[in-house]
Amino acid sequence: LLRHPIYTGILAMYLGMGLATFTAATGKTLWAADVPGYSALMRKMKATALERRDLSAPSRSFCHGLNVAGNTIIAPDGIGMCGVVGLDANTGKTMWRVPGVLGKEATPLTWMHDGCPHVIAANENGLIACIDPANGQTLWRFENAGNNRMTPLLVGDRLIAHKLRGADREKVRNVED
């Protein structure tokens, strides 16, 4: 599932090897840009597939989505557990990159707190991070969460995430009533 955020009449989406924005009203392309990490990975996967003459999907699919926080488009920088990249919503210019904070099937979240946008990213290694979308600075990190390979739930100022790690989940799953 790819999410295509719309902000002020602009549609942002992954397109081929990178990211592009379009006017929602006419579909006119405003800009297209590479996403550091992601675009290089896609080019490498394409070259390998063409070399092997195997055009089947290399994995189950691309499970991450995009988000918008303030004037920044937040994009995953790869497939699987990866980082996030902030791109200027008006130009597509890469503003910052935070590696290793996003779970392999997660979408970065936008959290409005005290009137300011923030980015929340969680991963399966127990990390939850809050990132300033304007400059990519990590505002805080919680490193004792559970396996959050998928997107946690954010409701107002409450973040609902997994506490159990993968091994602990297996123990609970094997407990008989």
Protein Blocks (a to p, Z undefined) as FASTA:
>chain_A
ZZdddeehiacddehjbccdddfklopafbdcddehjlmmmmmmmmmmmmnopabdfbfb
dfbdcddehjaccddfbehjdddddddfklopafbdcehkacfkbccddddeehiacddd
ddfkopacdddfknopafbdcfkbccdfbccddehjaccddfbdfklmmmmmmpcZZ
